[in-house]
């Protein structure tokens, strides 16, 4: 199979290499998937560039990327043979493993290959592992959102855009923050109200959009930036689910307002969902996809040999959709 690999940290053009290699045969409980599309996520490019505290990659040779879609071509012992030929999407393809989805094939545990609804394209399937499951868990962790108001910071981003759609599908009223063209994008996703996050009276606008009432649930992409706003607008016994804080990695916690509102703060890391959480998120995401409730925009698809350009597109930011690799498999 053809695969993209790296053995040292560095820029995409310096370290990403196209190679020919064998794909491991599936062992007990495993499947081999012929990959058609590989999703390129910010976490993938950050891992390739190098993480703090690491001088070199954990494995001698890494095939990057955790997300993908394709068709099961072989199964190991204990996996029904009927799964051969099944279209699937993948999660945690390269989490704590050397061989991810930036290749024409991958072998991994069978539960990490999820049946893809017939109405859903491989392109969309390759966006579900990290963005899709993060959005699903962030929206529904803590219980049903029907008839609640949910505040989603960053509703124009990849995860936020999906979270807006999922919350609306779940019966919530959605207030979101964005900026510029992102305001229209978030509204197009279904948000009832979209507010410019740079507004000096952001907290007041959020409360006014909810009839003056505090918000029972907040989903946050930039926890460190928004903590004071969140603490001001969240309801008593409210829930704050945060999946990012890139602009401030060492935020100061406003403990007094959070404590005296008995706020539940959950830090969401999609790679480490428990088996119960994962099953619920997968089932919920599948139901939303089957209902036709999700639009997952694709910005650009690169051929496998242009993986470096795909990584650079993700690093450049300001995207309105997912970046994928087409493997040619």
C-alpha positions in Angstrom: 0.0 0.0 0.0 1.0 3.6 -0.4 1.3 5.6 2.8 2.4 8.9 4.2 4.9 8.5 7.1 7.2 10.6 9.3 10.0 9.6 11.7 11.0 13.0 13.1 9.2 16.2 14.1 9.3 19.1 11.8 7.5 21.0 9.0 5.2 19.0 6.8 7.4 19.4 3.7 10.5 18.4 5.7 9.3 15.2 7.4 6.2 13.8 5.5 7.3 11.0 3.0 5.3 8.9 0.6 6.3 5.3 0.9 5.2 1.8 -0.2 4.7 -0.6 2.7 2.7 -3.7 3.8 -0.4 -3.3 5.8 -0.5 -5.8 8.8 -3.0 -8.6 8.4 -6.0 -8.4 10.8 -5.6 -10.3 14.1 -8.3 -11.5 16.4 -11.0 -8.9 16.7 -9.5 -6.7 14.0 -10.5 -5.6 10.5 -8.5 -4.2 7.6 -10.1 -1.2 5.8 -9.3 0.0 2.3 -9.2 3.7 3.0 -10.7 6.1 0.4 -10.6 9.4 2.4 -8.4 10.4 5.3 -9.3 13.4 7.5 -6.6 15.9 8.4 -7.3 17.5 11.8 -5.4 20.2 13.8 -4.3 17.5 16.3 -2.7 15.6 13.5 -0.6 18.5 12.3 0.4 19.5 15.9 1.5 15.9 16.6 3.6 15.9 13.4 5.2 19.3 14.3 6.1 18.1 17.8 4.5 18.2 21.2 5.9 19.9 24.3 8.2 17.6 26.2 9.0 15.2 23.3 12.2 15.4 21.3 11.2 12.7 18.9 8.0 10.7 18.0 7.0 7.9 20.3 7.2 5.4 17.4 10.0 4.9 14.9 7.7 5.4 11.9 4.3 7.0 12.1 1.4 7.1 9.6 -0.5 10.2 10.7 -4.3 10.9 11.0 -7.0 9.4 13.2 -10.0 9.9 10.9 -11.0 8.2 7.7 -13.6 6.3 5.7 -13.5 3.3 3.4 -14.5 -0.3 3.0 -13.6 -3.4 5.1 -11.6 -5.8 3.0 -10.6 -8.4 5.5 -11.5 -9.5 9.0 -9.7 -11.4 11.8 -10.9 -14.2 14.0 -14.0 -13.3 16.0 -15.3 -10.7 13.5 -18.2 -11.7 11.3 -17.2 -12.4 7.7 -20.4 -10.4 6.7 -18.5 -7.2 7.5 -16.3 -7.6 4.5 -17.5 -5.1 1.9 -19.0 -2.9 4.6 -18.6 0.9 4.2 -17.2 2.4 7.4 -15.9 5.5 9.1 -13.0 5.3 11.6 -12.1 6.8 15.0 -8.8 6.9 16.9 -6.9 5.5 13.9 -3.6 6.8 15.1 -4.3 7.3 18.8 -1.6 5.5 20.8 -0.8 3.6 17.6 1.9 4.0 14.9 -0.2 3.4 11.8 -3.0 5.9 11.1 -5.3 6.7 8.2 -3.0 8.6 5.8 -2.6 5.4 3.8 -4.5 3.2 1.4 -5.2 0.6 4.2 -5.4 0.4 7.9 -5.8 -2.5 10.3 -7.4 -1.7 13.6 -9.9 -3.1 16.2 -13.3 -3.8 14.6 -15.2 -1.5 16.9 -13.2 1.5 15.6 -14.7 0.9 12.1 -18.3 2.1 12.3 -20.9 1.3 9.6 -21.5 4.4 7.4 -25.1 5.1 6.5 -25.8 4.6 2.8 -26.8 8.2 2.4 -23.5 9.5 3.8 -20.5 10.0 1.6 -17.0 8.8 2.3 -15.9 12.5 2.4 -18.3 13.2 5.3 -17.4 9.9 6.9 -13.8 11.1 7.1 -14.9 14.0 9.3 -16.8 12.1 11.9 -14.0 10.6 14.2 -12.7 13.8 15.8 -15.1 16.7 14.8 -18.3 14.6 14.7 -17.8 12.7 18.0 -16.4 15.8 19.8 -19.5 17.8 18.8 -21.8 15.0 19.7 -20.3 14.3 23.2 -20.1 18.1 23.9 -23.8 18.6 23.1 -25.3 15.6 24.8 -22.9 14.8 27.7 -24.9 15.7 30.8 -28.3 14.8 29.4 -31.0 15.7 27.0 -31.0 19.2 25.6 -34.6 19.3 24.4 -36.4 22.6 25.2 -33.1 24.0 26.7 -31.0 26.9 25.6 -27.5 25.9 24.6 -24.7 28.5 24.1 -22.1 27.3 21.6 -19.0 29.4 21.4 -17.4 29.3 17.9 -20.4 28.1 15.9 -18.6 28.7 12.6 -15.7 26.3 13.4 -15.7 22.7 12.3 -16.8 21.3 15.7 -19.0 24.2 16.5 -20.8 24.1 13.2 -21.7 20.4 13.8 -22.6 21.1 17.4 -25.1 23.8 16.4 -26.8 21.3 14.0 -26.8 18.5 16.6 -28.2 20.7 19.3 -31.0 21.8 17.0 -31.6 18.2 16.0 -31.8 17.4 19.8 -34.6 20.0 20.2 -32.5 22.9 21.8 -32.7 26.6 21.2 -29.1 27.6 20.2 -27.2 30.8 20.8 -23.8 30.9 19.2 -20.8 33.3 18.9 -18.8 33.9 15.8 -17.4 36.8 13.9 -17.7 38.3 10.4 -18.8 35.8 7.7 -18.9 33.2 10.5 -22.1 34.8 11.8 -24.0 33.9 8.7 -22.3 30.5 8.6 -23.5 29.8 12.1 -27.0 30.9 11.3 -27.0 28.7 8.2 -26.2 25.8 10.5 -29.4 26.5 12.4 -28.5 28.8 15.2 -31.4 30.8 16.5 -29.1 33.7 17.4 -25.5 34.5 16.4 -23.5 37.1 18.3 -20.2 38.7 17.5 -17.8 37.3 20.1 -15.7 40.5 20.0 -18.7 42.6 21.3 -17.7 44.5 24.5 -21.1 43.7 25.9 -21.1 40.0 24.9 -22.4 38.7 28.2 -25.3 41.2 28.1 -26.2 40.2 24.5 -26.1 36.5 25.4 -28.5 37.0 28.3 -30.8 39.3 26.3 -30.9 36.7 23.5 -32.3 34.2 26.1 -34.9 36.6 27.4 -32.7 37.7 30.3 -32.4 34.2 31.7 -29.1 32.5 32.4 -27.9 29.7 30.1 -28.2 26.1 31.4 -25.5 24.6 29.1 -22.4 26.1 27.4 -20.1 24.5 24.9 -16.8 26.2 24.6 -13.9 26.1 22.1 -11.8 28.7 23.8 -12.3 28.1 27.6 -9.5 30.4 28.7 -10.8 33.4 26.7 -14.4 32.9 27.6 -14.3 31.8 31.2 -15.4 35.1 32.7 -18.2 35.4 30.2 -19.3 31.8 30.8 -19.3 32.3 34.6 -21.4 35.4 34.2 -24.1 33.9 32.0 -24.3 30.3 33.1 -27.3 29.2 35.2 -27.2 27.6 38.6 -26.4 23.9 38.3 -25.4 24.7 34.7 -23.0 22.6 32.7 -19.9 23.9 30.9 -18.4 21.5 28.3 -15.0 22.7 27.0 -13.1 21.0 24.2 -10.4 23.6 23.6 -8.4 26.6 24.9 -5.7 27.2 22.3 -5.5 30.9 22.9 -4.9 30.6 26.7 -3.6 27.2 27.8 -3.3 28.3 31.5 -6.6 29.9 32.3 -7.5 31.3 35.7 -10.6 29.8 37.1 -13.2 32.3 38.5 -14.0 29.9 41.3 -16.4 32.1 43.2 -19.2 32.5 40.6 -18.7 28.9 39.4 -18.8 27.5 42.9 -21.9 29.4 44.0 -23.7 28.4 40.8 -22.6 24.7 41.4 -21.4 24.6 37.8 -20.2 21.3 36.3 -17.1 21.8 34.2 -16.2 19.0 31.8 -13.0 19.0 29.8 -13.8 17.0 26.6 -11.0 15.0 25.0 -12.6 12.8 22.3 -9.7 10.3 22.3 -10.4 9.3 25.9 -14.1 8.8 26.0 -15.1 5.7 28.1 -16.6 2.8 26.2 -20.1 3.8 27.4 -19.6 7.4 26.3 -18.2 6.3 23.0 -21.0 3.9 22.3 -23.6 6.6 23.1 -21.8 9.2 21.0 -21.5 6.8 18.0 -25.1 5.8 18.2 -26.3 9.4 18.5 -24.2 10.6 15.7 -25.4 7.7 13.5 -29.0 8.6 14.3 -28.4 12.2 13.4 -26.7 11.2 10.1 -29.5 8.8 9.3 -32.1 11.5 9.9 -30.2 13.8 7.4 -29.7 16.3 10.2 -26.0 17.0 9.6 -24.1 18.9 6.9 -20.4 18.5 7.2 -18.7 20.9 4.7 -15.6 19.9 2.9 -13.2 22.7 2.0 -10.5 20.9 0.0 -9.5 17.3 -1.0 -5.8 16.7 -1.7 -4.3 13.5 -3.3 -2.3 11.4 -0.9 1.0 12.5 -2.4 0.1 16.1 -1.5 -0.2 15.4 2.2 2.2 18.2 3.1 0.0 20.8 1.3 -3.0 19.4 3.2 -1.2 19.9 6.5 -0.3 23.4 5.5 -3.9 24.2 4.7 -4.9 23.1 8.2 -2.1 25.1 9.8 -3.2 28.2 7.9 -6.5 28.2 9.7 -9.5 30.4 8.7 -11.2 27.3 7.1 -14.8 26.9 6.3 -14.7 23.1 6.0 -12.7 19.9 6.5 -9.4 19.1 4.8 -9.1 15.6 3.4 -6.7 13.3 1.6 -7.9 11.0 -1.2 -5.9 7.9 -1.1 -6.6 6.5 -4.5 -7.5 3.1 -3.0 
